[in-house]
Amino acid sequence: MDTEILNIEEKEFLSFIINPFKKKVVYISKEKARQGKREYIYIQLSDSPCQLPCFPEGELYKNMEVKKHYTLNELGL
């Protein structure tokens, strides 16, 4: 059985955020912030980037690898 990359809450949140732009999403990744032990979700759209607010490192999106580009399908979105 494959492990889900996102938990239910993470899927619901990202689905809500990307819904108006779903057809424009190229990839979603988890990135490290430049300062401190923080991370953020980066969404690359076909016409612009989108960065969500930072969160403490290792607290959210635990099954996503840093700097890996995920498709919506891979994330179950």
Residue pairs with C-beta under 8 A, 6 or more apart in sequence:
3 63
4 63
4 76
5 63
5 64
5 70
5 74
5 75
5 76
6 14
6 61
6 63
6 64
6 75
6 76
6 77
7 63
10 60
10 61
11 75
11 76
11 77
14 28
14 41
14 75
14 77
15 77
17 43
17 52
18 25
18 28
18 43
18 72
18 77
21 43
21 45
21 50
22 72
22 77
24 45
24 46
24 47
25 43
25 44
25 45
25 46
25 72
26 44
26 45
26 46
27 43
27 44
27 69
27 70
27 71
28 41
28 42
28 43
28 44
28 69
28 70
28 72
28 75
28 77
29 41
29 42
29 44
29 64
29 66
29 67
29 68
29 69
29 70
30 39
30 40
30 41
30 42
30 61
30 64
30 65
30 66
30 67
30 68
31 39
31 40
31 41
31 42
31 66
31 67
32 38
32 39
32 57
32 66
33 39
33 40
33 54
37 56
37 57
38 54
38 55
38 56
38 57
39 54
39 55
39 56
39 57
39 58
39 60
39 61
39 66
40 51
40 52
40 53
40 54
40 55
41 51
41 52
41 61
42 49
42 50
42 51
42 52
43 49
43 50
43 51
43 52
44 50
44 69
64 70
